[in-house]
């Protein structure tokens, strides 16, 4: 199998994590980076052993040797950068949240389908094999009939510019809330009867703290919480009539602990060794490209669009608006 040459669009923290991961993969390599600053791109390339550094995003996507572009810019820029890649027939792996709103997501996916070019949302938990292990554990009957799910994810991020600025599509929901939501969807599915939520906003008008409750048609319920002010436990808990499962970190699960109805620990399942967890979304993209597919089964276009419409609905209810919503 050929070694796929990955172009990284953006040179921030998330791009660094991807480059570090690619350095340790056999199926792919961190080949090129594009930044608005040539100096920053060259510094990034030296740090992670990339062959090429470009001082513009356009130059990166024009490189004929780049097989796949990983977009690592703020949410507000994903739409324009994904379209830039697709205009140059470059397959795209775009960080979450996929775009700032559902309208943009629809346009990107429509363009990908029109051009016959691969595009996928890089929400890493969807691609992790251990996520499937957790789902199988829930379905196995170990805790009886699963009826409740709680999930929280919070980090002290209120000083970060990309988090508090509406023009960068900031807020807890798009940066953190997507993880509890996707955790619920992976475990309980999306047959939702109604959604209720609450939000507290920052002075800049983005959501700082929120809670979201999903009521399912079969009587199950999922309750999620995120905020940008404090350190949270990151746990996901699935409760059944015979016990419950605690997932240690919904953002990158490493352990699932099974408890009996008497609150006694009866089993622990550990995640197999991984590079960083980012490798799985790259491998899934490569597999799709090998098959000539334009989406992945782990995070198909319909699922990305469904999540984006849900995020739009929540923001509308909270009165959180971005300039790109106009």
Secondary structure, DSSP 8 states (H G I E B T S, - for coil): ---EEEEEE--SHHHHHHHHHHHT-SSEEEEEEE-S-HHHHHHHHHHHT-SEEESSHHHHHT-TT--EEEE-S-HHHHHHHHHHHHHTT-EEEEESSSSSSHHHHHHHHHHHHHHT--EEEE-GGGT-HHHHHHHHHHHTTTTSSEEEEEEEEE---TT-HHHH-GGGT-SHIIIIIHHHHHHHHHHH-S-EEEEEEEEEE-TTSSEEEEEEEEEETTS-EEEEEEESSS-----EEEEETTEEEEES-TTS--EEEEEETTS-EEEEEE----SSSTHHHHHHHHHHHHHT-SS-STT-HHHHHHHHHHHHHHHHHHT---GGG-
